Amino acid sequence: DSGVTQTPKHLITATGQRVTLRCSPRSGDLSVYWYQQSLDQGLQFLIQYYNGEERAKGNILERFSAQQFPDLHSELNLSSLELGDSALYFCASRVAGGPNYGYTFGSGTRLTVV
Amino acid sequence: DQQVKQNSPSLSVQEGRISILNCDYTNSMFDYFLWYKKYPAEGPTFLISISSIKDKNEDGRFTVFLNKSAKHLSLHIVPSQPGDSAVYFCAAISSGSARQLTFGSGTQLTVLP
């Protein structure tokens, strides 16, 4: 157990629907990052939150949004889903100043859009 | 535009031999490089890293080499063990960024007994 919890582990939904992925960071970590891994691709950075505030955006579609709550857990909302949104979604938390940049990844949510 | 590239999707090596995984990058602002290992149904786990001010870092059976002029790094695993079979991702962090990781597409290493 890495200390970063992602739920659900698997999600199957239809095109056009909306889903919410949840991430609880490791205790004490203020930063949460979201990454998307499509088939045979590397992890693509989507968005970062730090202590409730958005800090950086990567290749995140307008149909996607995220937030970080006061208890530091984060949610990634995906709407108007398309087949191409099928992917693994990873959350990582990080402690500033940690060794090797202190990243810890969750085990991911596998989203399948049918 | 892929800033971190792993051109070999897969690599098979005999147990006990050396595994060499390669990674190329294009962004000169990258100043820290990391290798992650990923098993199925798990998230990436940190393996080894190197700062851009160094050219080699060693940790047990794992050594990472950095050639800044060629914008190339490699991960050496000696000796390779069947438990090393996993997907290996190269990642980079650039100075002045939000410290997000830029990943390569990964190399599936299979160590044959």
HADDOCK unambig.tbl for C-alpha pairs under 7 A between the chains (distance, minus, plus):
assign (segid A and resid 40 and name CA) (segid B and resid 105 and name CA) 6.72 0.50 0.50
assign (segid A and resid 41 and name CA) (segid B and resid 105 and name CA) 4.68 0.50 0.50
assign (segid A and resid 42 and name CA) (segid B and resid 103 and name CA) 5.54 0.50 0.50
assign (segid A and resid 42 and name CA) (segid B and resid 104 and name CA) 5.18 0.50 0.50
assign (segid A and resid 42 and name CA) (segid B and resid 105 and name CA) 3.65 0.50 0.50
assign (segid A and resid 42 and name CA) (segid B and resid 106 and name CA) 6.07 0.50 0.50
assign (segid A and resid 43 and name CA) (segid B and resid 103 and name CA) 5.72 0.50 0.50
assign (segid A and resid 44 and name CA) (segid B and resid 103 and name CA) 6.97 0.50 0.50
assign (segid A and resid 56 and name CA) (segid B and resid 98 and name CA) 6.27 0.50 0.50
assign (segid A and resid 100 and name CA) (segid B and resid 49 and name CA) 6.68 0.50 0.50
assign (segid A and resid 105 and name CA) (segid B and resid 43 and name CA) 5.45 0.50 0.50
assign (segid A and resid 105 and name CA) (segid B and resid 44 and name CA) 6.14 0.50 0.50
assign (segid A and resid 105 and name CA) (segid B and resid 45 and name CA) 6.96 0.50 0.50
assign (segid A and resid 106 and name CA) (segid B and resid 43 and name CA) 5.35 0.50 0.50
assign (segid A and resid 107 and name CA) (segid B and resid 41 and name CA) 6.48 0.50 0.50
assign (segid A and resid 107 and name CA) (segid B and resid 42 and name CA) 4.39 0.50 0.50
assign (segid A and resid 107 and name CA) (segid B and resid 43 and name CA) 4.08 0.50 0.50
assign (segid A and resid 108 and name CA) (segid B and resid 43 and name CA) 6.14 0.50 0.50
